[in-house]
Amino acid sequence: MVVINMDSKNKDPEAGKKHETSLQSLPIRAYLDQTVVPVLLQGLAELAKERPANPVEWLGNYLLKNS
């Protein structure tokens, strides 16, 4: 997994590596809770409001746009 830090305020190139290392050392549940669950829950809430004809495709597009 590669983590790209898009924060222009961060001038320390080592900070991204430290963050990636800390994510790698997390238990599976903690890793998912910190990285995937927040955007997934937002996407599922929007999906429930929209109720598109193809919910899996809609959610996939949502995740790509909002992650």
N, CA, C and O atoms as a CHARMM CRD file, in Angstrom:
* protein
*
  268
    1    1 MET  N      0.84300  -1.18300   0.00000 PROA 1      0.00000
    2    1 MET  CA     0.00000   0.00000   0.00000 PROA 1      0.00000
    3    1 MET  C      0.88200   1.23900   0.00000 PROA 1      0.00000
    4    1 MET  O      1.87500   1.30300   0.72400 PROA 1      0.00000
    5    2 VAL  N      0.52000   2.21100  -0.80600 PROA 2      0.00000
    6    2 VAL  CA     1.24400   3.47000  -0.85800 PROA 2      0.00000
    7    2 VAL  C      0.32700   4.56400  -0.35300 PROA 2      0.00000
    8    2 VAL  O     -0.81100   4.68600  -0.80700 PROA 2      0.00000
    9    3 VAL  N      0.81400   5.35700   0.58400 PROA 3      0.00000
   10    3 VAL  CA     0.05200   6.47900   1.11600 PROA 3      0.00000
   11    3 VAL  C      0.66300   7.74900   0.56500 PROA 3      0.00000
   12    3 VAL  O      1.85600   7.99600   0.74400 PROA 3      0.00000
   13    4 ILE  N     -0.14500   8.55900  -0.10400 PROA 4      0.00000
   14    4 ILE  CA     0.32100   9.82600  -0.64100 PROA 4      0.00000
   15    4 ILE  C     -0.28200  10.93800   0.18500 PROA 4      0.00000
   16    4 ILE  O     -1.50100  11.04200   0.31800 PROA 4      0.00000
   17    5 ASN  N      0.58300  11.76700   0.73900 PROA 5      0.00000
   18    5 ASN  CA     0.11600  12.87400   1.55600 PROA 5      0.00000
   19    5 ASN  C     -0.04400  14.09100   0.66200 PROA 5      0.00000
   20    5 ASN  O      0.94400  14.62100   0.15500 PROA 5      0.00000
   21    6 MET  N     -1.28700  14.54300   0.46200 PROA 6      0.00000
   22    6 MET  CA    -1.57900  15.67300  -0.40700 PROA 6      0.00000
   23    6 MET  C     -1.62200  16.98300   0.35900 PROA 6      0.00000
   24    6 MET  O     -1.96800  18.02000  -0.20700 PROA 6      0.00000
   25    7 ASP  N     -1.27800  16.94900   1.62700 PROA 7      0.00000
   26    7 ASP  CA    -1.30300  18.14700   2.45900 PROA 7      0.00000
   27    7 ASP  C     -0.08800  19.00300   2.14700 PROA 7      0.00000
   28    7 ASP  O      1.04100  18.61300   2.44700 PROA 7      0.00000
   29    8 SER  N     -0.31100  20.18000   1.54200 PROA 8      0.00000
   30    8 SER  CA     0.79500  21.04600   1.15100 PROA 8      0.00000
   31    8 SER  C      1.47700  21.69500   2.34500 PROA 8      0.00000
   32    8 SER  O      2.58300  22.21800   2.20800 PROA 8      0.00000
   33    9 LYS  N      0.84500  21.67400   3.51300 PROA 9      0.00000
   34    9 LYS  CA     1.43300  22.26500   4.71600 PROA 9      0.00000
   35    9 LYS  C      2.54900  21.39400   5.27900 PROA 9      0.00000
   36    9 LYS  O      3.41700  21.88000   6.00300 PROA 9      0.00000
   37   10 ASN  N      2.52400  20.11100   4.94600 PROA 10     0.00000
   38   10 ASN  CA     3.49000  19.16800   5.49400 PROA 10     0.00000
   39   10 ASN  C      4.77900  19.23300   4.68100 PROA 10     0.00000
   40   10 ASN  O      4.81700  18.78600   3.53400 PROA 10     0.00000
   41   11 LYS  N      5.81800  19.78000   5.26500 PROA 11     0.00000
   42   11 LYS  CA     7.10400  19.93300   4.58600 PROA 11     0.00000
   43   11 LYS  C      8.03800  18.76300   4.87400 PROA 11     0.00000
   44   11 LYS  O      9.09400  18.66200   4.25000 PROA 11     0.00000
   45   12 ASP  N      7.68200  17.88500   5.79400 PROA 12     0.00000
   46   12 ASP  CA     8.53400  16.77400   6.20700 PROA 12     0.00000
   47   12 ASP  C      8.22500  15.53700   5.36900 PROA 12     0.00000
   48   12 ASP  O      7.18100  14.91600   5.57000 PROA 12     0.00000
   49   13 PRO  N      9.11200  15.15600   4.42300 PROA 13     0.00000
   50   13 PRO  CA     8.84500  13.97800   3.59700 PROA 13     0.00000
   51   13 PRO  C      8.83200  12.68600   4.39900 PROA 13     0.00000
   52   13 PRO  O      8.26200  11.69100   3.95100 PROA 13     0.00000
   53   14 GLU  N      9.44300  12.68100   5.56700 PROA 14     0.00000
   54   14 GLU  CA     9.45600  11.49100   6.41400 PROA 14     0.00000
   55   14 GLU  C      8.10500  11.25600   7.09700 PROA 14     0.00000
   56   14 GLU  O      7.80900  10.13500   7.51100 PROA 14     0.00000
   57   15 ALA  N      7.29200  12.30100   7.21500 PROA 15     0.00000
   58   15 ALA  CA     6.01000  12.17800   7.91300 PROA 15     0.00000
   59   15 ALA  C      5.10200  11.17700   7.21300 PROA 15     0.00000
   60   15 ALA  O      4.41700  10.39700   7.87400 PROA 15     0.00000
   61   16 GLY  N      5.08800  11.19000   5.90200 PROA 16     0.00000
   62   16 GLY  CA     4.27100  10.24000   5.15200 PROA 16     0.00000
   63   16 GLY  C      4.70900   8.81200   5.38600 PROA 16     0.00000
   64   16 GLY  O      3.87700   7.91400   5.51500 PROA 16     0.00000
   65   17 LYS  N      6.01300   8.59900   5.44200 PROA 17     0.00000
   66   17 LYS  CA     6.54200   7.26100   5.69800 PROA 17     0.00000
   67   17 LYS  C      6.18200   6.79000   7.09900 PROA 17     0.00000
   68   17 LYS  O      5.84400   5.62400   7.30300 PROA 17     0.00000
   69   18 LYS  N      6.25500   7.71400   8.07400 PROA 18     0.00000
   70   18 LYS  CA     5.90200   7.36900   9.45200 PROA 18     0.00000
   71   18 LYS  C      4.43300   6.99700   9.53900 PROA 18     0.00000
   72   18 LYS  O      4.06500   6.04000  10.22100 PROA 18     0.00000
   73   19 HSD  N      3.58600   7.76500   8.83800 PROA 19     0.00000
   74   19 HSD  CA     2.14600   7.48900   8.84700 PROA 19     0.00000
   75   19 HSD  C      1.86700   6.13300   8.21100 PROA 19     0.00000
   76   19 HSD  O      1.06500   5.35500   8.72800 PROA 19     0.00000
   77   20 GLU  N      2.53000   5.84600   7.08000 PROA 20     0.00000
   78   20 GLU  CA     2.34400   4.56300   6.40800 PROA 20     0.00000
   79   20 GLU  C      2.77100   3.41100   7.31400 PROA 20     0.00000
   80   20 GLU  O      2.09000   2.38800   7.38200 PROA 20     0.00000
   81   21 THR  N      3.88100   3.57400   8.00000 PROA 21     0.00000
   82   21 THR  CA     4.36500   2.54600   8.90600 PROA 21     0.00000
   83   21 THR  C      3.37800   2.33700  10.04700 PROA 21     0.00000
   84   21 THR  O      3.11600   1.20100  10.44200 PROA 21     0.00000
   85   22 SER  N      2.82800   3.43100  10.58100 PROA 22     0.00000
   86   22 SER  CA     1.88700   3.28100  11.68600 PROA 22     0.00000
   87   22 SER  C      0.61100   2.58900  11.21800 PROA 22     0.00000
   88   22 SER  O      0.02600   1.81000  11.97100 PROA 22     0.00000
   89   23 LEU  N      0.16600   2.85700   9.98700 PROA 23     0.00000
   90   23 LEU  CA    -1.00600   2.15900   9.46200 PROA 23     0.00000
   91   23 LEU  C     -0.72000   0.67700   9.27500 PROA 23     0.00000
   92   23 LEU  O     -1.58300  -0.16400   9.53000 PROA 23     0.00000
   93   24 GLN  N      0.48200   0.35900   8.83500 PROA 24     0.00000
   94   24 GLN  CA     0.85200  -1.03900   8.61700 PROA 24     0.00000
   95   24 GLN  C      0.87200  -1.83600   9.91200 PROA 24     0.00000
   96   24 GLN  O      0.63400  -3.04400   9.90200 PROA 24     0.00000
   97   25 SER  N      1.15100  -1.17700  11.01600 PROA 25     0.00000
   98   25 SER  CA     1.27400  -1.88900  12.28600 PROA 25     0.00000
   99   25 SER  C     -0.06000  -2.03500  13.02800 PROA 25     0.00000
  100   25 SER  O     -0.12800  -2.72600  14.04500 PROA 25     0.00000
  101   26 LEU  N     -1.10800  -1.39800  12.53100 PROA 26     0.00000
  102   26 LEU  CA    -2.40500  -1.47200  13.20200 PROA 26     0.00000
  103   26 LEU  C     -3.05800  -2.83500  13.01300 PROA 26     0.00000
  104   26 LEU  O     -2.85100  -3.48200  11.98700 PROA 26     0.00000
  105   27 PRO  N     -3.83900  -3.27400  13.98300 PROA 27     0.00000
  106   27 PRO  CA    -4.67200  -4.46400  13.78000 PROA 27     0.00000
  107   27 PRO  C     -5.68200  -4.18200  12.64900 PROA 27     0.00000
  108   27 PRO  O     -5.99200  -3.02500  12.36800 PROA 27     0.00000
  109   28 ILE  N     -6.17500  -5.21200  12.02600 PROA 28     0.00000
  110   28 ILE  CA    -7.06100  -5.07300  10.87000 PROA 28     0.00000
  111   28 ILE  C     -8.24500  -4.16500  11.17000 PROA 28     0.00000
  112   28 ILE  O     -8.53300  -3.25300  10.39500 PROA 28     0.00000
  113   29 ARG  N     -8.92500  -4.39600  12.26900 PROA 29     0.00000
  114   29 ARG  CA   -10.12600  -3.60400  12.59900 PROA 29     0.00000
  115   29 ARG  C     -9.79200  -2.12100  12.75600 PROA 29     0.00000
  116   29 ARG  O    -10.51800  -1.26600  12.24900 PROA 29     0.00000
  117   30 ALA  N     -8.70300  -1.81200  13.45100 PROA 30     0.00000
  118   30 ALA  CA    -8.30300  -0.42200  13.65600 PROA 30     0.00000
  119   30 ALA  C     -7.91300   0.22500  12.33500 PROA 30     0.00000
  120   30 ALA  O     -8.24100   1.38600  12.09000 PROA 30     0.00000
  121   31 TYR  N     -7.21600  -0.51800  11.48400 PROA 31     0.00000
  122   31 TYR  CA    -6.82300  -0.00400  10.17000 PROA 31     0.00000
  123   31 TYR  C     -8.06500   0.36700   9.35100 PROA 31     0.00000
  124   31 TYR  O     -8.14100   1.46100   8.79100 PROA 31     0.00000
  125   32 LEU  N     -9.02400  -0.53900   9.28800 PROA 32     0.00000
  126   32 LEU  CA   -10.25100  -0.26800   8.53300 PROA 32     0.00000
  127   32 LEU  C    -11.05200   0.87000   9.14700 PROA 32     0.00000
  128   32 LEU  O    -11.59600   1.70900   8.42700 PROA 32     0.00000
  129   33 ASP  N    -11.12800   0.90400  10.48200 PROA 33     0.00000
  130   33 ASP  CA   -11.86000   1.97900  11.16500 PROA 33     0.00000
  131   33 ASP  C    -11.25800   3.35100  10.86400 PROA 33     0.00000
  132   33 ASP  O    -11.98600   4.34100  10.78800 PROA 33     0.00000
  133   34 GLN  N     -9.96600   3.41700  10.69700 PROA 34     0.00000
  134   34 GLN  CA    -9.30300   4.69800  10.44800 PROA 34     0.00000
  135   34 GLN  C     -9.26600   5.08800   8.98400 PROA 34     0.00000
  136   34 GLN  O     -9.22000   6.27600   8.66500 PROA 34     0.00000
  137   35 THR  N     -9.28600   4.11200   8.08700 PROA 35     0.00000
  138   35 THR  CA    -9.06500   4.43100   6.67800 PROA 35     0.00000
  139   35 THR  C    -10.27900   4.25100   5.78000 PROA 35     0.00000
  140   35 THR  O    -10.47400   5.03600   4.85200 PROA 35     0.00000
  141   36 VAL  N    -11.09100   3.25000   6.02900 PROA 36     0.00000
  142   36 VAL  CA   -12.17200   2.90400   5.10400 PROA 36     0.00000
  143   36 VAL  C    -13.56000   3.22100   5.66000 PROA 36     0.00000
  144   36 VAL  O    -14.41100   3.75100   4.94600 PROA 36     0.00000
  145   37 VAL  N    -13.78200   2.90700   6.90100 PROA 37     0.00000
  146   37 VAL  CA   -15.11500   3.01300   7.48500 PROA 37     0.00000
  147   37 VAL  C    -15.71900   4.41700   7.38900 PROA 37     0.00000
  148   37 VAL  O    -16.89400   4.52800   7.04100 PROA 37     0.00000
  149   38 PRO  N    -14.99000   5.48000   7.67300 PROA 38     0.00000
  150   38 PRO  CA   -15.63100   6.80400   7.60900 PROA 38     0.00000
  151   38 PRO  C    -16.21700   7.13900   6.23600 PROA 38     0.00000
  152   38 PRO  O    -17.37100   7.55800   6.14000 PROA 38     0.00000
  153   39 VAL  N    -15.43200   6.95500   5.18200 PROA 39     0.00000
  154   39 VAL  CA   -15.93500   7.28100   3.84100 PROA 39     0.00000
  155   39 VAL  C    -16.99000   6.26600   3.39400 PROA 39     0.00000
  156   39 VAL  O    -17.91500   6.61900   2.66200 PROA 39     0.00000
  157   40 LEU  N    -16.85800   5.03100   3.82200 PROA 40     0.00000
  158   40 LEU  CA   -17.84700   4.01400   3.46600 PROA 40     0.00000
  159   40 LEU  C    -19.20100   4.32700   4.10400 PROA 40     0.00000
  160   40 LEU  O    -20.23400   4.20700   3.44500 PROA 40     0.00000
  161   41 LEU  N    -19.20800   4.72200   5.36500 PROA 41     0.00000
  162   41 LEU  CA   -20.46300   5.07600   6.03200 PROA 41     0.00000
  163   41 LEU  C    -21.11700   6.29700   5.38800 PROA 41     0.00000
  164   41 LEU  O    -22.33800   6.34300   5.23600 PROA 41     0.00000
  165   42 GLN  N    -20.30800   7.27900   5.01300 PROA 42     0.00000
  166   42 GLN  CA   -20.85100   8.45400   4.31200 PROA 42     0.00000
  167   42 GLN  C    -21.46200   8.03400   2.99000 PROA 42     0.00000
  168   42 GLN  O    -22.54900   8.48300   2.62700 PROA 42     0.00000
  169   43 GLY  N    -20.76400   7.17500   2.27400 PROA 43     0.00000
  170   43 GLY  CA   -21.26400   6.68600   0.99200 PROA 43     0.00000
  171   43 GLY  C    -22.54900   5.89400   1.13500 PROA 43     0.00000
  172   43 GLY  O    -23.46800   6.05100   0.33100 PROA 43     0.00000
  173   44 LEU  N    -22.62300   5.05700   2.13600 PROA 44     0.00000
  174   44 LEU  CA   -23.83700   4.27000   2.35800 PROA 44     0.00000
  175   44 LEU  C    -25.01700   5.16100   2.74100 PROA 44     0.00000
  176   44 LEU  O    -26.14800   4.89900   2.33100 PROA 44     0.00000
  177   45 ALA  N    -24.76500   6.20300   3.51700 PROA 45     0.00000
  178   45 ALA  CA   -25.83500   7.13800   3.87300 PROA 45     0.00000
  179   45 ALA  C    -26.36100   7.85200   2.62700 PROA 45     0.00000
  180   45 ALA  O    -27.57100   7.99300   2.45300 PROA 45     0.00000
  181   46 GLU  N    -25.44600   8.30100   1.76000 PROA 46     0.00000
  182   46 GLU  CA   -25.85500   8.95600   0.51200 PROA 46     0.00000
  183   46 GLU  C    -26.57600   7.97100  -0.40500 PROA 46     0.00000
  184   46 GLU  O    -27.55100   8.32800  -1.06700 PROA 46     0.00000
  185   47 LEU  N    -26.09800   6.74600  -0.43900 PROA 47     0.00000
  186   47 LEU  CA   -26.71800   5.70100  -1.25200 PROA 47     0.00000
  187   47 LEU  C    -28.16300   5.46900  -0.82600 PROA 47     0.00000
  188   47 LEU  O    -29.04800   5.31900  -1.66900 PROA 47     0.00000
  189   48 ALA  N    -28.39700   5.44000   0.47500 PROA 48     0.00000
  190   48 ALA  CA   -29.75300   5.23700   0.99500 PROA 48     0.00000
  191   48 ALA  C    -30.66900   6.39100   0.60500 PROA 48     0.00000
  192   48 ALA  O    -31.85800   6.18200   0.36300 PROA 48     0.00000
  193   49 LYS  N    -30.12700   7.61100   0.54100 PROA 49     0.00000
  194   49 LYS  CA   -30.92600   8.77200   0.12900 PROA 49     0.00000
  195   49 LYS  C    -31.22800   8.73500  -1.36500 PROA 49     0.00000
  196   49 LYS  O    -32.35600   8.99300  -1.78600 PROA 49     0.00000
  197   50 GLU  N    -30.20800   8.41200  -2.16400 PROA 50     0.00000
  198   50 GLU  CA   -30.33200   8.43700  -3.62900 PROA 50     0.00000
  199   50 GLU  C    -31.12400   7.25300  -4.17900 PROA 50     0.00000
  200   50 GLU  O    -31.93700   7.40900  -5.09000 PROA 50     0.00000
  201   51 ARG  N    -30.88200   6.08600  -3.62700 PROA 51     0.00000
  202   51 ARG  CA   -31.48300   4.82900  -4.09500 PROA 51     0.00000
  203   51 ARG  C    -31.37100   4.64500  -5.60800 PROA 51     0.00000
  204   51 ARG  O    -32.38100   4.53400  -6.30100 PROA 51     0.00000
  205   52 PRO  N    -30.13700   4.61500  -6.11300 PROA 52     0.00000
  206   52 PRO  CA   -29.94400   4.46700  -7.56000 PROA 52     0.00000
  207   52 PRO  C    -30.29100   3.06500  -8.04900 PROA 52     0.00000
  208   52 PRO  O    -30.36700   2.12600  -7.25700 PROA 52     0.00000
  209   53 ALA  N    -30.50000   2.93000  -9.35400 PROA 53     0.00000
  210   53 ALA  CA   -30.84900   1.63600  -9.94400 PROA 53     0.00000
  211   53 ALA  C    -29.70900   0.62900  -9.79100 PROA 53     0.00000
  212   53 ALA  O    -29.95800  -0.56300  -9.60800 PROA 53     0.00000
  213   54 ASN  N    -28.47100   1.09300  -9.86500 PROA 54     0.00000
  214   54 ASN  CA   -27.31300   0.21500  -9.71300 PROA 54     0.00000
  215   54 ASN  C    -26.50800   0.67800  -8.49500 PROA 54     0.00000
  216   54 ASN  O    -25.54900   1.43600  -8.63900 PROA 54     0.00000
  217   55 PRO  N    -26.88900   0.23100  -7.31400 PROA 55     0.00000
  218   55 PRO  CA   -26.27300   0.74100  -6.08900 PROA 55     0.00000
  219   55 PRO  C    -24.78900   0.40700  -5.94100 PROA 55     0.00000
  220   55 PRO  O    -24.03300   1.20900  -5.39200 PROA 55     0.00000
  221   56 VAL  N    -24.36500  -0.74500  -6.41300 PROA 56     0.00000
  222   56 VAL  CA   -22.95200  -1.11600  -6.27100 PROA 56     0.00000
  223   56 VAL  C    -22.08000  -0.20300  -7.13000 PROA 56     0.00000
  224   56 VAL  O    -21.04000   0.27400  -6.67400 PROA 56     0.00000
  225   57 GLU  N    -22.49500   0.03800  -8.35700 PROA 57     0.00000
  226   57 GLU  CA   -21.75300   0.94100  -9.23400 PROA 57     0.00000
  227   57 GLU  C    -21.74700   2.35700  -8.65600 PROA 57     0.00000
  228   57 GLU  O    -20.71800   3.03200  -8.66500 PROA 57     0.00000
  229   58 TRP  N    -22.89400   2.79900  -8.15800 PROA 58     0.00000
  230   58 TRP  CA   -23.00200   4.14300  -7.58100 PROA 58     0.00000
  231   58 TRP  C    -22.04900   4.28200  -6.39400 PROA 58     0.00000
  232   58 TRP  O    -21.33000   5.27500  -6.28100 PROA 58     0.00000
  233   59 LEU  N    -22.05100   3.27800  -5.50900 PROA 59     0.00000
  234   59 LEU  CA   -21.18400   3.33100  -4.33100 PROA 59     0.00000
  235   59 LEU  C    -19.70900   3.30300  -4.74300 PROA 59     0.00000
  236   59 LEU  O    -18.89100   4.02200  -4.16900 PROA 59     0.00000
  237   60 GLY  N    -19.37500   2.48700  -5.72100 PROA 60     0.00000
  238   60 GLY  CA   -17.99600   2.45100  -6.21200 PROA 60     0.00000
  239   60 GLY  C    -17.54600   3.80700  -6.71800 PROA 60     0.00000
  240   60 GLY  O    -16.43800   4.25000  -6.41500 PROA 60     0.00000
  241   61 ASN  N    -18.39200   4.46300  -7.48100 PROA 61     0.00000
  242   61 ASN  CA   -18.07400   5.80400  -7.99100 PROA 61     0.00000
  243   61 ASN  C    -17.96000   6.81100  -6.85700 PROA 61     0.00000
  244   61 ASN  O    -17.08100   7.67300  -6.87300 PROA 61     0.00000
  245   62 TYR  N    -18.84500   6.70400  -5.87700 PROA 62     0.00000
  246   62 TYR  CA   -18.79600   7.59700  -4.72300 PROA 62     0.00000
  247   62 TYR  C    -17.46300   7.45500  -3.99400 PROA 62     0.00000
  248   62 TYR  O    -16.82100   8.44700  -3.65000 PROA 62     0.00000
  249   63 LEU  N    -17.06200   6.22100  -3.76800 PROA 63     0.00000
  250   63 LEU  CA   -15.80400   5.96600  -3.04700 PROA 63     0.00000
  251   63 LEU  C    -14.60300   6.50100  -3.83000 PROA 63     0.00000
  252   63 LEU  O    -13.68300   7.06800  -3.24300 PROA 63     0.00000
  253   64 LEU  N    -14.61100   6.32400  -5.12800 PROA 64     0.00000
  254   64 LEU  CA   -13.51700   6.84100  -5.93800 PROA 64     0.00000
  255   64 LEU  C    -13.45000   8.36000  -5.90200 PROA 64     0.00000
  256   64 LEU  O    -12.35800   8.92800  -5.87100 PROA 64     0.00000
  257   65 LYS  N    -14.58500   9.01800  -5.90400 PROA 65     0.00000
  258   65 LYS  CA   -14.63600  10.47300  -5.90300 PROA 65     0.00000
  259   65 LYS  C    -14.32200  11.07600  -4.53200 PROA 65     0.00000
  260   65 LYS  O    -13.81900  12.19700  -4.45300 PROA 65     0.00000
  261   66 ASN  N    -14.60800  10.35400  -3.46900 PROA 66     0.00000
  262   66 ASN  CA   -14.54000  10.93200  -2.12300 PROA 66     0.00000
  263   66 ASN  C    -13.45700  10.33600  -1.23300 PROA 66     0.00000
  264   66 ASN  O    -13.45300  10.57800  -0.02600 PROA 66     0.00000
  265   67 SER  N    -12.56000   9.57900  -1.79400 PROA 67     0.00000
  266   67 SER  CA   -11.51300   9.00300  -0.94700 PROA 67     0.00000
  267   67 SER  C    -10.19100   9.68800  -1.16300 PROA 67     0.00000
  268   67 SER  O     -9.19800   9.32900  -0.53000 PROA 67     0.00000
